[in-house]
Amino acid sequence: MTKITYEVVEHDGGWAYRVEGVMSETFPSHDAARKAAERAAREQGIPGEETGISYEDKDGRWRDEISPGNDRPETDVKG
């Protein structure tokens, strides 16, 4: 199972959470950023429906896959 960590960090004069190198919007306080990270982490664990997805890989090639919707990652919040 994949594990994804949401990390609360100082960002752009406030606080944000970072997931796999991607920053969220900026929040005015650490507490607000942590609550948003916890909410996002919970939502990511909710199963969905099977669906087709398209994405560009690190080499610039487009990929098409089927996401089964029940393969949700384990999540964690730090900071």
N, C-alpha and C positions, 0 to 999 in steps of 0.2 A: 504494500500500500504506500502511496505517495504521502509525504508529510510536508506541509507548507507552514512556514512561520511568518506571522505578521509581527513586525518589529516597530515599536513606537520610538520615534527619533525627533530631535529638533530639526525644524525645516522652515526656511523662508520667514524668519521672525516669529514662528509659532511652533506647532507640533504637527506631526503627520505620522502615518504608518507606511512602512515599506514592505513590499512583498516581491521577492525574487528580483530586486533591483528597481522596481517601479514604485513611485511615490504616490500617495493619496493626495487629496486636497489638503490645505493647511487648516489646522484647527487652532483656536485661541489658547487652549490649555492642554496639558498632558492628559488630564482626565477625559476631556472630550475626545481626543485622538484615540485613547485606549478604548473607550466605549465604542467608538466607530469601528476600530479594529476587531473588537470582540463580536460585534454585530455582523461584520463582514465574514469573519471566520465561521460563525454559526451558520450563516446563510449558505456558505460554500459547501457545508456538509449535508445540505438538504438534497435528497435524491430528486431527479427530474425524469423527464421522458426521453426515450431514445430519439436522437436527432442527428442529422448530418452536420458536420462542421468543415469549414475551409480555413486554412491558416498558411502563413508564409513561414517557412523554416529559416534557421540561421544562415543557410546558404542561398536564400532568396528564391527558393522553389516553393510553389504552391502545392499544398497537400489537401486531399479530401479524405475524411474519415467518418465513421459512425461512432458517436458517443453513446454508450448504452444508458447513461443517466443514473446508474446505480453504483458507479465506480468513483465515489466521492473520496477526496483525500482526508487524511487526518490533519487537523489544524492546531496551531498553538499561537499564543500571543506573548511576546516578551517586551519588557520595558514599561 
